[in-house]
Amino acid sequence: MGLAEVLVEQTIRVTVEALDSLTQMGMVAYLERLSGVRVLPRNRASEVDVVVAAFDHLSADVVAALRRVASEIGRPVVLIIDDLKDDELLLAVECRVVAVLPRTAIWDDMLPRIVRTAATGGAALPPDRLGELFAHVERLWQLVPDRRGLRPTELTTREIEVLRLIAEGRETAEIADKLCYSERTVKNIIYGITRRLNFRNRSHAVASALRAGII
């Protein structure tokens, strides 16, 4: 059994990042009630699988907090935020954000599903914003033309198929249906790509594949 399958079955360890104590306590209390999720204090952040970060908007203080989390913890971040502009999405992704949810979405079963997806190497970025994200990444790549690109031989045929569908803005369930795979198989493929090639998340992998002309 691979690491992704183990994480699917085991409790997901999370820590909470917020700027104000009220939000911090509220998120901790909510997450502690969820089945399959264990909340660890900030001083044990090195043990977590996912960071849940809750903010009102992407202010300078929030960006600084996210960069600190990316540097000190180095785990996928699920960002709960009500106001995120298109040009801020790339900045969030650079801070290891792999999923973005509005506050209203956390009160149903979406947050635990997204946390588990993040723990297994998946992502849940707004599909309608992926095009702009990839455009930003493409412009950044053009500023560094001598950086080593992704080679086609580094990806299998089915990995390329999955990345192509992600680039089209398709969700995991849609990809699974399109390719006649289970959702777990799709998540494991994505996890394998990001793990093997040291990508931060699926968006980073897709952007690299686009730049290399693989998809």
VMD Tcl script that draws the C-alpha trace (Angstrom):
set ca {
  {0.00 0.00 0.00}
  {1.37 3.41 -0.98}
  {1.60 6.49 1.22}
  {-1.44 8.07 -0.41}
  {-3.63 5.09 0.46}
  {-2.37 5.12 4.04}
  {-3.23 8.79 4.41}
  {-6.72 8.19 3.02}
  {-7.40 5.64 5.78}
  {-5.62 7.33 8.67}
  {-6.45 10.41 10.67}
  {-5.32 13.63 9.00}
  {-3.28 15.86 11.29}
  {-3.85 19.58 10.84}
  {-2.87 22.84 12.45}
  {-4.69 26.16 12.17}
  {-3.25 29.49 11.08}
  {-5.18 32.73 11.67}
  {-4.36 36.32 12.54}
  {-6.97 36.80 15.25}
  {-7.60 34.59 18.26}
  {-11.38 34.40 17.71}
  {-10.97 32.89 14.24}
  {-8.21 30.62 15.52}
  {-10.33 29.24 18.35}
  {-13.40 28.89 16.15}
  {-11.57 26.92 13.48}
  {-9.87 24.69 16.03}
  {-13.21 23.97 17.74}
  {-14.85 23.17 14.40}
  {-12.03 20.92 13.15}
  {-11.86 19.03 16.44}
  {-15.45 17.90 15.92}
  {-14.68 16.35 12.54}
  {-14.20 12.63 12.18}
  {-10.80 11.61 10.84}
  {-9.18 14.97 11.62}
  {-6.82 15.66 14.51}
  {-5.83 19.23 15.37}
  {-2.29 19.78 16.61}
  {-1.04 22.95 18.31}
  {1.29 25.30 16.46}
  {4.33 24.05 18.40}
  {3.79 20.61 16.85}
  {3.29 21.91 13.32}
  {6.19 19.82 12.01}
  {4.03 16.72 12.55}
  {0.99 17.86 10.53}
  {-0.18 16.78 7.10}
  {-2.11 19.96 6.23}
  {-2.34 23.56 7.40}
  {-5.81 25.13 7.51}
  {-5.46 28.92 7.19}
  {-8.46 31.22 7.70}
  {-8.36 34.91 6.78}
  {-10.69 37.68 5.60}
  {-8.57 38.77 2.63}
  {-5.01 38.53 1.35}
  {-3.46 41.47 3.18}
  {0.27 42.04 3.58}
  {0.09 40.47 7.05}
  {-1.66 37.41 5.63}
  {0.93 36.99 2.89}
  {3.67 37.22 5.50}
  {1.90 34.58 7.60}
  {1.50 32.25 4.62}
  {5.14 32.65 3.64}
  {6.18 31.84 7.18}
  {3.99 28.73 7.14}
  {5.46 27.66 3.80}
  {8.99 28.15 5.09}
  {8.64 26.74 8.60}
  {6.09 23.97 8.08}
  {6.32 23.16 4.38}
  {2.95 21.40 4.22}
  {-0.03 21.89 1.87}
  {-2.26 24.80 2.88}
  {-6.06 24.88 2.65}
  {-6.95 28.57 2.51}
  {-10.35 29.68 3.80}
  {-10.94 33.20 2.55}
  {-13.90 35.20 1.26}
  {-12.05 37.71 -0.90}
  {-9.31 36.45 -3.24}
  {-8.66 38.35 -6.44}
  {-7.47 36.62 -9.61}
  {-4.04 38.24 -9.44}
  {-3.64 37.04 -5.84}
  {-4.14 33.37 -6.64}
  {-0.62 32.84 -7.93}
  {0.79 34.45 -4.80}
  {-1.29 32.06 -2.70}
  {-0.10 29.05 -4.71}
  {3.51 30.14 -4.24}
  {2.83 29.92 -0.48}
  {1.84 26.23 -0.84}
  {-1.90 26.91 -0.99}
  {-3.49 23.92 -2.76}
  {-7.17 24.66 -2.05}
  {-9.29 27.77 -1.67}
  {-12.67 27.78 0.07}
  {-15.05 30.57 1.09}
  {-16.05 30.61 4.74}
  {-19.60 29.56 3.86}
  {-18.29 26.27 2.45}
  {-16.77 25.03 5.69}
  {-20.05 24.33 7.42}
  {-20.99 21.38 5.22}
  {-18.85 18.33 4.47}
  {-16.63 20.17 1.99}
  {-13.80 21.16 4.32}
  {-12.97 17.63 5.59}
  {-13.01 16.34 2.01}
  {-10.72 19.14 0.85}
  {-8.36 18.61 3.80}
  {-8.10 14.92 2.92}
  {-7.53 15.78 -0.74}
  {-4.71 18.15 0.23}
  {-3.13 15.51 2.48}
  {-2.96 13.06 -0.42}
  {-1.31 15.50 -2.82}
  {-4.43 16.85 -4.50}
  {-5.71 20.38 -4.93}
  {-9.00 22.23 -5.16}
  {-8.40 25.58 -6.76}
  {-11.27 27.53 -8.37}
  {-11.58 26.09 -11.92}
  {-12.63 29.45 -13.36}
  {-9.35 30.97 -12.19}
  {-6.93 28.28 -13.37}
  {-6.50 29.86 -16.80}
  {-5.32 33.12 -15.27}
  {-3.07 31.22 -12.87}
  {-1.36 29.34 -15.69}
  {-0.98 32.56 -17.66}
  {0.80 34.14 -14.69}
  {3.07 31.11 -14.32}
  {3.85 31.16 -18.04}
  {4.95 34.78 -17.80}
  {7.19 33.94 -14.86}
  {8.80 31.08 -16.77}
  {9.55 33.45 -19.64}
  {11.56 35.59 -17.24}
  {13.78 32.58 -16.47}
  {14.39 31.01 -19.91}
  {17.39 28.92 -18.85}
  {15.54 27.05 -16.08}
  {15.41 23.28 -16.66}
  {12.08 22.30 -18.17}
  {10.01 19.20 -17.61}
  {10.89 16.42 -20.05}
  {8.15 14.28 -21.68}
  {10.00 11.12 -20.66}
  {9.52 12.06 -17.00}
  {5.76 11.48 -17.26}
  {3.76 8.38 -18.14}
  {0.94 8.47 -20.68}
  {-1.75 8.41 -18.02}
  {0.01 11.12 -15.99}
  {-0.02 13.34 -19.08}
  {-3.74 12.57 -19.60}
  {-4.52 13.55 -16.03}
  {-2.50 16.79 -16.23}
  {-4.20 17.71 -19.50}
  {-7.64 17.34 -17.91}
  {-6.58 19.35 -14.86}
  {-5.43 22.10 -17.23}
  {-8.96 22.11 -18.66}
  {-10.26 22.90 -15.18}
  {-11.78 19.49 -14.49}
  {-12.31 18.27 -10.93}
  {-11.00 14.93 -9.66}
  {-14.39 13.22 -10.06}
  {-14.68 14.44 -13.66}
  {-11.18 13.20 -14.47}
  {-11.95 9.81 -12.96}
  {-15.16 9.55 -15.00}
  {-13.45 10.68 -18.21}
  {-10.57 8.19 -17.89}
  {-12.63 5.37 -16.31}
  {-10.49 5.45 -13.15}
  {-11.53 5.60 -9.52}
  {-11.13 8.95 -7.78}
  {-8.50 7.36 -5.55}
  {-6.50 6.31 -8.62}
  {-6.59 9.86 -9.97}
  {-5.47 11.26 -6.60}
  {-2.66 8.71 -6.45}
  {-1.50 9.64 -9.96}
  {-1.40 13.31 -9.01}
  {0.36 12.51 -5.75}
  {2.92 10.43 -7.63}
  {3.67 13.26 -10.06}
  {4.09 15.91 -7.38}
  {6.09 13.63 -5.09}
  {8.43 12.20 -7.73}
  {9.18 15.46 -9.52}
  {9.16 17.74 -6.46}
  {6.23 19.89 -7.54}
  {4.52 21.90 -4.81}
  {1.04 20.93 -5.99}
  {-0.97 20.00 -9.08}
  {-1.02 23.58 -10.38}
  {2.77 23.70 -10.32}
  {2.89 20.39 -12.22}
  {0.39 21.54 -14.85}
  {2.18 24.86 -15.35}
  {5.48 23.03 -15.91}
  {3.86 20.61 -18.36}
  {2.31 23.52 -20.26}
  {5.64 25.32 -20.41}
  {7.36 22.19 -21.75}
  {4.68 21.71 -24.39}
  {3.75 18.29 -23.04}
  {0.05 19.15 -22.72}
}
mol new
graphics top color blue
foreach p $ca { graphics top sphere $p radius 0.5 }
foreach p [lrange $ca 0 end-1] q [lrange $ca 1 end] { graphics top cylinder $p $q radius 0.2 }
display resetview
